[in-house]
């Protein structure tokens, strides 16, 4: 994967991130039940997107380092 592709993936991920973590994107997950890994589903949903953002940033950094040499 090239760095340019990784950056485009990052832009798409964070554009989607702004919708799914804020209202109304989190409304379908707003109930107190069920629990996922001990967290209510809406908290788990937000944590999942934070971890996904971290992974995309790490991918962008590794492709940049690989292209820089």
Secondary structure, 3 states (H helix, E strand, C coil): CCHHHHHHHHHHHHHHHHHHCCCCCCHHHCCCCCEECCEEHHHHHHHHHHHHHHHHHHHHHHHHHHHHC
